[in-house]
Amino acid sequence: MFSQEELDKAISTVDIIGDLAVIKIPREWEERRFEIGEALLSSLKGVRGVFRQTTPADDEYKVRGLEWLAGERDTLTLYREHGCCFKVDISNVYFSPRLSFERLRIARLTKKGEVLVNMFAGVGTFSIVSVVKGLAEKVYSIDKNPAAFKFMMENVVLNRVSGKVFPILGDSKDVAPELEGVADRVLMPLPALALDYLPYAVSCLRDGGWIHVYLHQKGRRRDVVRSGVESLKKALKDRILSAGGRVVRSVGRETYQIVVDVELAPSHSPSLEISRGLRYD
């Protein structure tokens, strides 16, 4: 049996995705993992299946490895957030409920009539929330994972945003030339590729605009946003009008996921680097 303290510790590591729970189990609990699964199944209201994350999301499609622990084995679920519904199969697409605040924050930053490019769209969560809860007029929503693209297509219909969210199957670096100069705002919610794909994001902007770059940064919490902004200053040089960011979440020992919101000047403008200063939240 688990003590309440142990159960609370286990629950603190759980991602609830629809009616499924995914847990990271510390090494000292591995032999008791099925017992933990049963305990969570009994404790978490509305959960019908419990899974353990066995590997991080580091393959080509950023899908994490899973092991069934308790309840039903079906990995297909319906996740609800900000008035939207998303079909997700946690066994073959990347999904994190821990980005819920970020999805709404980005939606609220959009202005009437804006066109967005989402370079790493997954099942369409950022893209769809930006239309349903924001003022985006159109979102080009790109992902290279065929399974994610399939669910994105379904989720566009499910949320009645056909004609506003346009799913595209492909690697965003290959798609970017077809979207050159179309966007007012570009989303890059994949830290592993964000800096490498930054030139393609810039190419998608009309002539100036916003890029939201998600990064993993090591260091002290109070320093990681500043270091992330400095990385982007080096990459973008004199195109930056303003830049600021926030810590999204902790993802490991002294490692944080951050987001940096960068406003770029039109390409023909004179040097304006940090002319409005940097902000650190």
N, C-alpha and C positions, 0 to 999 in steps of 0.2 A: 504494500500500500504506500501511497505517496502522502507526505504531510501537506498541509495547506500551503506552506512556504514553498515546497518543491513544486507543487502544482502551479502556484502563481508565477514562479520562475519560468516554468515551461510555457505557460500562456503568454508571457511577455515576448517570446520569440516567434509566436504564431502569426502567419498571414492568413486572414480569412478572405477567401475569394469565392463569392457566392455562398454556396452551402458546403464548401470544402475548406479544410484547414491544412496548411503546410507549415511544418515545424523544422527548425534547425536544432538538432540534438547534440549537446556536448558529449565529448568522448567518454566521459565517465558514466554516462547514462545509456550508452549504445546497447548493452546487453539487456536493458530493461525497456527498449524502445517500443515494443508491442504493448507492454503494460502502460507506458505513457500514452500511446495512441488510444487505448481503451479508456483511460482516465479522462483524456481530453474530449473524446466522443461523448462521454457522460456529462461533462461539465459545460461544454459550449453549446448553447441553445441554437437550434437550427442547422447544426453541422451534421452531414450524413456520411462524410468520409474524411479520414485523417491520413496525411502523407508526410513522409520525411524527405527533406532535401538532402540528397546524397552528394551532389556536385554543384558547384556554382554555375551561373549562366555564362559559360565561356566558350561554347561551341560556335559554329558559324552563324546559327540563328539565335544565339543567346537564350537557349532553352536549358533550364536547370534539370539535373537528374532527380528522379523521384523514386521512393520506395513506399508501397502501401503499408499502413500500420493498423488501421481499424475501420470498421464500417463498410460502406460500399466502395467498390474499386473503380467505378466510372469516374473519369477525369473531366468530363464535360459539365460545365456549370453556367449559370446565368448570374452575372455580377451587376449590381445596381449602384449608381453613383451620380449625384447631382441631377437627378431626374432623367438619367439615361440608363439604358440596359445594354449589356455587352455579353455576347456569347464568347466563351473562352474554354479552350481545352488546355489545362495546365501541363499536359504531357508533351505538347508539341509547339507551344508558343510561349513567349516571355510575357509575364504580366506581374505588376506590383501594385497592390492596393495602397502602398505607402506613398505613392505619388498623387494621391487624391487631391491634397491641398494645392499642389503645383498645377494640376490640370485646371482647377478653378481659377487660380491666380493668373495663369496665362490667358484664360478666356476673358477675364475682367480687364486685361490690358488691351485687348483688341479694340479697334475703333471701327466705326460704321464704314462698311464698304471695303474693308481690308481683304487682301488676298494673302493666304498663308501657304507656305510649303513646309510640310512635316517630313523630315528626311528619314526618320526611323519610327514609323507609325504603329507598328505592331498590329493589334486588332482594331485600332482606330480611336482609342480613348481620348488622347489629346485633341485629335482632329474634330471628333464629334462634339466633345464638350465645348470646344472653341466656337462652334456654330450654335449649339443649343443654349449655352449660358453666356456667350459673348456676342460680339457684333461682326464677326468675320462673315464676309460675303461668300468666300470660296476657299476651300482648302484642298491642295494637291497632297495626297496622303500616300507616302511611298513606303513599301517594305519588300525585302527580298525573300522572306520566308513564305513559301506557297500556302502553308497552313494559316499563317497570320493573315495573308491577303484574302483567303477564303472567308475567314471570320469577319474581316473588315467589310467585305462586300455585304455579308449578312447583317452586320451591325448598322451599316448605312441605311439599309431598308428598314430594319427594326426601329430605328430612331427617326425615321422619316426625314432624312437629310439628303436624299438623292437630289442631284442638281446643285448641291453645295459642297459636299465632300466627294472627292474624286479619287477612289483607290487606284494605285498604280503598283504593279508587281515589277520589282527590279531593284538593282543596287542604285542607291541615290546618286552615286558619282557618275553612273551611266545615264541616269534619267535627267540629271541637272542641265545638260546642254539643251534639252527640249523645253526647259522651264526658265531659260535665261531671261532675266529682266521682268519676271511676272509678279514678284512677291513684294509685299510691304513688310513681311515678318517671316522669319524662318525659325523652325524649331529643330533642335538637335538633342533629343533626349536619350542618347546612347553614349555614355562617357568613354567607352573603349575606342570609339572611332571619331569623336567630335573634333579633335584638333587636326587629324589627318584629312577630314572632310570639310574643313573650314573654307578652303578656296571655292569649293562647289556651292557652299551656302551663300557666300558673297556673290557669286555669279547669278544666283536666283533673284537677288534683290533688284528692284526697278532701277533706283539710283539713290542709294541711301536707304535706311530703314533699320529694322531691329533683328538681331539674331539672339536667340536664347540658347546658350551653350551649357550643357550638363557635363561635369567633370568629376573624376575621383581625385582628391587631393590628400596627401599625407601631411601630418603635422598637428600642431595644436589647434583646437577648434577656433580660437580667436584669430588665427593667422591664415587659415586655409582659403578664405574668400579673397583676401589681399593677394595671395600667391597665385590664385586662379586668374584674377584680373591682370596681374603682371604678365602671365603667360600669353594672354590674349593681346595685350599691348604690343608684345614683341611680334606676334603673328600678324597683327593688323596695322601696325605702325601708325601712320598719320591719318588713317580713315576714321578713328574713333572720335565721336562727339561726346559720348558719356558712357560710363560703364559702372555697374554695381551688381551686387549679388547677395546670396544668402546660403546658409547651410540647409540642405534639404533633409539629410539624415546621416547617421553614422552607419558605415558599412563594414567596419572592421576596427582592429586595434589602431587607434590614432589615424584612421582613414575615414574621410567624409565624402559624401556626394554633395556637390555644390551646384548652384546654377549661377551663371553670369549673364546678365542682360546687357547687351552691347548695342548702342545706337551708332550707326555708321553714317558718315557724311557722304554726300554724292561724290562720285569718283573724280569729278572735275574740280572739286573745291580745293582751296589752298590748305596747307597744314593746319589742322584743327585739333590735334591730339589732346584729349582731356581738357578741352577748352571750357567745359562746364564742370570739370572736376570729377573725381571718383567718389562713389559713396560705398560704404561698407555696412551692411546690416547685420 
